[in-house]
Structure formats: structure tokens, C-alpha cells
């Protein structure tokens, strides 16, 4: 099973990004940063998602992100699937923080259960086939709508969503062009997927930025 070590976000200022994410989410080395000034406009075609145990954790993480300088795209609210909200980091990355629970059952924490990279793709079925060929194992699949790959021991899980549907889910326009401003680090090899998302080959023990 292919292992995803981390996600590198391309930012204008790595020190500022490190400060923001340490204060907002505290995800440690699951996120990395590199300086980049590639042209990009609008929706970058992906969203980072944090899955947590209960609504109070959603509220805590969103509050710390906003306090650190994020912008609210969707205030936290209940829905038929649970509770969640969306913020945009100062570097432009969109973050969805959500739980399937609708009520708190324990004291509030800041524990993140899963970090998920959601890629907005043109053809879910085609991208699914591509990633299976790279060694990823399908965990859940809903036809041409959504695919989630098994994470195994990976600190980051990969999922595919239709681009327009993903943009709508996080409250932004689907229009956008230029660089995605991310690189996926994993042991599946070095390649670029059908939608232009680059992968960097690393071992699971990879640690340098």
C-alpha cells in the first residue's frame, strides 16, 4: 500500500506559514512548506480536511485558525452529515474542519483524527484508475462522485472529488488557473497525476523539508 508522508504547501513566506499552521492546527510534520511564486488564480483544485471527534473540537480549531489570520469561508454549522466549517489560510489553502457527530460527548480537545487531502478532479473514475496503478488501495468508492483511498499507516489520507462539487462544498467558485501550489510526498514515486498534481518520491522515514 502506497504511503503518503506529508503535503508540501507552496507559499510566499515559509516562516509565516509555519507560524500560522502551528498556531491554527498544530499538525507538525504532516505539513511542509517551500517558497514558490508560481502563477495561480482562484480555486487551486484541492482542499485539506481535518476530521475530528466532536463539534467543540471543530469550533476550537476554527477559532484558532481565525485568530492566527485565516478567513472564514463557511461558518461552522450543523448539517445532515454532522457539523463543520471551512476557512482559508493566509497562503490561500482552503481547510475544512468537520465531524460526523452532532453533539459533544466529552470535554473539548484539539485532537485531529485524520488529515485528508481532497483533490478536485475532472474525471473521478479515470483518476481512481491512475492512482490504483500507482499502488494506492481504494477504501471507499461512490462511482464517479467520490473515492477515498485506504490510509494504512499514512499520516495523510487521499480522496478524490469532482472539482466543481469540491469547490461548492468549501464555498468557492470552481474557476481557477495556474499552479495548484502543493506537492504530495510519498513512496508511490515521482509523477504528475492527470489533473496536474505533482508527487515527490520519498521514503516513509523522510524528514527534511
Secondary structure by P-SEA (a helix, b strand, c coil): cccccbbbbbcccaaaaaaaaaacccccccbbbbbbbccccccccbbbbbbbccaaaaaaaaaaaaaabbbbccccccccccccbbbbcccbbbbbbbcccccccccccccccbbbbbbbcccaaaaaaaaaaacccccccccccccccccccccbbbbbccaaaaaaaacccccccccccccccccccccccccbbbbbbbccccccc
